[in-house]
Amino acid sequence: MVILDELAEGTTFEEKMTLSEYVLKGFHQLGASTLLVTHNHELCERLLSEGIGSYLQVEFLQGEPTHRLIPGISRVSHADRVASAIGFSKADVEKHLESLKA
């Protein structure tokens, strides 16, 4: 079993797609069970179009995660919610910058 988290991060989008696809298809050809945690729905859609893989996403109800996995590929970003929760929303940054002027 192979477990990967955000394969090929730190590269350009095109490189990320190409490298990730090569690696994942290689594991598939070897018959390895592979778990990839990713926000890259384009990669998932590309592999799905070739009949490769099973896809799960976290279920959200009323904007909050239920921590249940349900079938499908998530195309919704929750980055703003996460940034707000840790004090890095646009409003948080603007408030901090204003406080430096005082």
FENGILIN-V682002 format. One line per field, one symbol per residue. burial: 1 if it has 9 or more other C-alpha atoms within 8 Angstrom, else 0. A space follows every 50 residues. Layout:
burial=???
This chain:
burial=00010111000000111011100100110001010100001011101100 00000111110000100000001100000000110001100110000000 00
